[in-house]
Amino acid sequence: MIANEHLQPLVERWLPTQRWFAGKGRPASVRVVPLAVLSGSPPAVELWTARVDYFDGGAEVYQLPLVAHPNPADSLDHVLLGSIDGDDGPLYIYDALHDKDVTPAWLEGMRRASHDGALRFTRYVDPDVIPVDEPSLVITAEQSNTSLMYGDLAILKVFRRLQAGVNPDIEIHAALGERGARHIARMLGSVETELDGQPCALAMLQEFMTTATDGWELAKASVRDLMAEADLHAEEAGGDFAGEAHRLGEAIAETHADLAGAFGVTPATAADLAAGADAMRTRLDHALTVVPALAELADGLRNAFDSFGETRGGVVLQRIHGDLHLGQALRTVHRWVIIDFEGEPMAELAARRDPDSPLRDIAGMLRSFEYAGHHRVIENGLDPQLSYRAAEWTQRNRDAFCDGYTAAAGFDPRDQAMVLRAFEADKAVYEAVYEARNRPSWLPIPLASLARLAHPEGPA
């Protein structure tokens, strides 16, 4: 094993530079702890954890798969933590997930379904389905985890921020896989350990959706095609997305039905709805400290949240996706596939498994159509003609999505207008805070939506 005292200073410098590290800019102490060694061909992959204790309160634990080489590896220079003195000379420490020579170790453990010390590998398919001989490639777009493609057959998601408890992404995919759910990727394997005496997921392996394109990219292409036409309406443009939006609505409805069948459904109580409204108001109060422009909308938004809390009857709770948007939907040749059932990434693990209303997922997708429709306006300037066409595209695809959901579910989510309005406003409040902190030029998108949602007579 790499010596703890040598590794500690390297991790302290390296960890804050990683895109999946959530504590950027927060003063903290870091403590590294060895977890396990992956069986496989040398050099060995060592799994470490880094506990981050923030000076302003709170703590997080991160997973660090590391590999040590006796000589510099030029191909891994971009993931070099640094060098240390070993017994036989210097050792160069790298992020092991980028080292193609050692990444088969994760799949080999799954193929064997082994219990290897602190690690427990689970296999959900026949052994020969696990593609241990395929080369790996890190997907650089990942934000909160690290994902590797193995050829075009499988994708391994390695969880970076570790939380003790049952992982909803693994739990849901395993349960829906047993039910033969149509709109998910097949689960192939997983890796778990223990953290604070509870199970803790380290990684999961799924089939890779060959030829798939995510919904966000498809929607953006549709908007681009519309904006390129000088005088066509959204339904007349060659890249009209409404048919796909309708099919996506059907897919979400079917997935919600699969989740209900796997985990059950319960009516929301008055206490459930009151607590939900309180949480929405609390998030709004916090947002007001970050986005002053929300002040003139606050009364209308609070009215929407109050109405949600006073709803009586008709709201059901079940397991949902929890972080649904167009980027979480892949369009394959045959169907839409929904991915990443982790829930809200920054929420505590237990909260991500709590039952919630399917309308929260629907609201998340409606917000995503709003973003897709208006992103070109932000990029090209607030031109009135572009704004009109963006609004037309957005409403057409929001309606098509809800029509598709209605066709598959047997009920129209728009019939619960006040509940849907509250969920959409709650999501837009979150977006306003995010944009104010990270992309101020995009802030007009959620602010325009919140102006609409805050008006009691406005459309849902």
N, C-alpha and C positions, 0 to 999 in steps of 0.2 A: 504493500500500500504506500501511496504518497504520504510523506510525513505531514501531519496536521500543521505543525508550527511553520513549515515551509509554504504550505498552500494558503494559509490564512491571509497574508498580505496580498497575494496575487488575486484572490477572490475579492478582497475589499476594493481593489482598484478596478477590476474587470466587471463585476456584477452591475454597477450603476450604468454601464455603457450599453447594456443589452436591451433590445427593443421590448422584450417580454417582461422586463423588470418594472414593477408598478410604482416603486417608491422614489422615482427620480426627483431630486431636489429636496428630499426630506432627510435631515440629519439622522443617522442611525448607527448602531453597532452591528457588526456581522460576526457570526460564529459558525465555522464549518465543522461538520460532523460526518464521519464515514458511515455509509449505509450498507453497501454490499459490493461484491465483485461479480460481474457477469461472467458466466462460464463461456468459453469460446477460445478461438485461436489467439495466441499472443500477438500483439501486446494486449494485456487485460484492460477491460473497461471497468473503471471504478465509479460507482455511484456515490455521490456525496450530497449532503443537504447543507444549505446555508440558511441559518436562522437570522432574520433581520429584525432587530428591536429598535423601533423608532423612538426618538427622544421625546416626540410629542404624543406618544402613546400608541399602542398597537404593535403587532408583530406579524411577520409572514415567514413562511418556509419555502425555499426554492430547491428544485432538483437540479443537480449538476452532474451529468455524465461526463467523465474525464478520461483521457488517455495520455500516457507518458511515452515519449519517444526519445531515444538516446541521441538522435541527430535532428536538426531542424527539418521540418517537412514543408517545403515551399507551398504545396497545394493547400495547406492548412494555416498559412500565415495569418489569414483574416480572422481565425478563431483561436489565436495563441493567447493564453493567459499570461505566460511568462516562463522563465526557466528557473530551476532550483538545483541545488547540489545533491546528487545521489551518491550511493556507496561506490559506484563505479564511474563516476563522472557526472556531467550535467544531464538533466532531464528536462525536456521541453513539454509543457503541459498544454493540451488542446481540448476544445469541446469535442467530445467523442462522436457526437451526432453527425459531424461533418466528415468523419473518417470512414470512407467506404470499406476499408479493410476490416473494420471491427463492427460495423452496424448489423451484419447478419446475426450477431449474438442475441439480439432481442427476438428475432424470428425463430432461431434455433430453440430457445427456451419455450416458446409457444408450441412449436411442433412437438416437443417432448412433453408438454403440459407438466413441467417439472415444478417441484417445490424445492427451491435451491436456497437454503439458509433463510435469510430474511425476505426472499422474493418468492411470490407464488404466481406461476404462469398458468393461464387458462386458455384452452383451445375450444372453439365453438364449431369447428368444421373438421373434416377429415384431414389427417396430417399432410397429405400431399397437396392440399390447397394452399398451405402456407408457403409463400415463394422465397425460400431461404437462399436460392441461388441467384436471385435477381439483384442487380446493383441498386444502391440507394442514392437518392438525390434530395437534398433539403429544399423545401418550398420556402422561398424567401419572403413571400407575402404574409406569412403567419405573424400575428401580433402578440397574442398572449401565451401561446405554446410554441412548440417546434414540431413540424410535421415533415415526414420523409416519404417520398414515393419509392416503391420497389418495383422497378420496371414500369409497366402500365397495368399492374395487377392488384397492388395493395398500397394503402397509405397508413403509415404509423404516426399517430399523434402522441407526442411525449409531453405530459403535463409539466409545466415549469413551476407554477405556484401550487404547492401541495396543501391539501386540506384533509383533515381526518374525517372519515365518514364514507358513506356509499356515494360513489360518483354517478350523477344522474345521466351523463352521456353513455356510460357503459350499461347502467341499469336499464335505461329505456331501449337502447338498441338490442340488448339481449332479450328483453321481454317482447318487443315488437317482432324481432326475428323469429321467436318461437311461434308467434301468431301468423307468420307469413305476410307481414305488412308489405305493401307494394311500394311505398314511397320512401323507403329508407335504404341505405347501403348495408349490405350483409356484414355482420360482425364476424371477424375471423379469430381474434385472440385479444388477451389483455394481460397486464402485469400489475400486481398489487404488492404492497408491503403493509407494515403496521406503523402508525404514527400516533403517539399518545394513547396506545392501547386500542386503537380503532383501525379498521381497514382503511387503506389509503391507496388510491389509484396512481400508478406511475405512467402507464401508457396503454393505448388501445390500437388494435389493427383492424382495418376494414377493407372491403373491396374498393378498388379505385374505379371511379366512374369514367371510363374511356369515352372520349369525344364529348364529354359534358361541358357546358358553358354555364356560368352562374347567372342568375336572373338579373343581377345588377348590370352586368355588361350587356346583356340582351336588351334590357330596358333603355340603357343609355344609347345604344345603337338606334333604337326606334326613335328616340327623341332627336338624335342627330339627323336622321333621315327626314323627319318632319320639319325641322328648322331649315333644312336645305331647300325645301319646297316653298316657293314664294306665295302661293295662293291656295294651297290644299288644306282641308280640315284633317283632323287626326285620323278619322276613319277612311280617308281617301289616300293617305300616304302609303307608299309601298312597304314601309317597315312597320305597319300598324301592329301593335303589341296586344291588342285587346283579346284576341283569341288565346294567346298564351296566358294572359292574366286570368281569363275564365278557367282555363285548365289548371292553373296554379291554385285558384280558389277551390276547385274540386279536390285537388291533392291535399290541401291543408285540411279540408273538412274530413276526408277519409282518414288522415293521420290523427286528427282529434278523436274520431270514432275508434280507431285502433288503441289510442291511449286510454280512452274511457273503458274499453273492453279489458285492457290489461290491468288497469289500476283502480277502476271504479269511479263513480260519480256521486257527489253529495250536494244537496241544496245549500246555498249560502244562507247563513243565518243573519239576523239583524246585527248581531255583534260582529260577524265577519265583515259586513259592508261598512259598519261604522269604523272599524279598525282600518279598513282599506282607505276610507276617506281621510282619516286622521293622518295616515302615512303620506297621502297625496298632498295634503295641506302642509305637512312638515317639509316635504321636498320643495314645495313652492316657496315657503319662507326662506329656506336656504338659498334657493335660486335668486331671490330678490337681493341678496347680499352680493351676488356675483354679476347679475344682469340688471342694472337699474331700469332699463327700458321696460321691464316687466311690471313696474309699479302701476302704470295706468291700466293694465289688464288684470291686476290681481283680484279685484272684487268680482269680476265676471268669472274668473277661473275658480275662485273659492265657491261661488254659487254652483258651478258645475260639479265640484267635488262634494258640496253639501247635498246636491240632488242625488249623487251616486250613493252617499251614505244613507239616504232616506228611501232608497229603492226597496220595494216590498214584493218579493216573489219573482220567479222567472230567471234568477241568476244561479247557475250551477257551477260547482267547483270540481276540477279534475286535474290530472297532470297535463301540463302544456309544454310547449317548446321553451318559452320564457325569454327568448332574445331573437324573435323572428323578424327577418327583413329579407330583401331580395338577394343579398349576398349569401344567405343560408339556404338557398334553393338552387339546385343544379338541374339544367334541362338536358336530358340525354336524348338519344334518338327515339326512345320509346315512351319516356315519362318524365315527370318532375320528381326529383329526389330531394328530400329535406335532410340537412346535415346539422351537426353541432348542437346536440341537445343538452349542452352544459348549463343553459340558463344564463342569466346575467352574470358576466365574468367576475365582477367585483363584489357580488353578493356572497354571503356565507353559504357554505355547501348545504347545510340543513334547510336554509330558506329556499334554495333552488328546487328542492324536492317537495315543497309545500304545494298542495292543490291551489289552483287559481282558475279564473274564468278564461275559457277559450277566446273571449272577446279581447283579452289583452294581446294575444297573438295576432288577432285580426287587426287591431289598432296598430301594432308594430308594422305590419305589412302595408297598411294604408299610409303610414308615415313614410315608408320607404318609397312608395309611388310618388309621394309629394317631393321627396328629394330627387328622385330620378327625373321627374318632369321639369324641375326648376334648376338643375345643376348647370345647364347651358346658359341660363339667364345670368347666373352668378359669374360664370366664366367670361361672358361676352358683354357684361354691363346690363343695367336695368332698362332695357329697351321695351317700350310699351307693347309693341307688336310681338316680340319674343315672349313677354310675360303673358300676353293673352293666349298664345299658342301653348305655352307651358301649362297654363291652367286648364285648357281644353284637353290636352293629353292626359293630365293627371286625373281629372274627373272621369274621363272615359275609362281609364284603366282601373281606377278605384271601383267604379260601378261594375265593370266586367269581372273583377275579382270577387266582389260580393255576390254577383249573380251566379258565378261558378260555385261559390261556397253554398249558396242557397240550394242550387240544383242537387248537390251531393248530400247536404246535411238535412234538407227538408224543412229548414227554417231560415229566415232572413235575419242576419245579424243587425241590419239597419232598423229592424223593428224595436230593438232595445237602444234607441238613439241616445238617451241620456247616459247610459252605462258606457256605450262605445265612445261617446264624446269625452267622458271623464278619462277613460284609458288613453285616448289619443292625446288629450291635453297633458296628462301626466308624462307621457313619453316626450312630447314636444318641450315641456319644461326641462327635462333631462337634456334634450338636444341643445337647448339654448345655453345651458351651462357649459356643455362640452364645446360648442362653437365659440363661445366667448373666450374660453381658455385656450383653444387650440387652432380654430380657423375663423377668426372674426369676420372675414369676408362672407362666410356662409351663414352668419347669424340671421340675416333677413328671412331665410327659409322658415325656421321654426317661429320667428316672431310674427310673420304673416299668418301662419297657421294658428298661432295662439290668439291673434286678433279675431280671427273667424270663430274659433272655439269658445272664446270668452263671451261672445254675444249670445244671449239666450235664444234669440230667434234664428240664429245662423244655422246652416245645414250641417248635419252630422257628417 
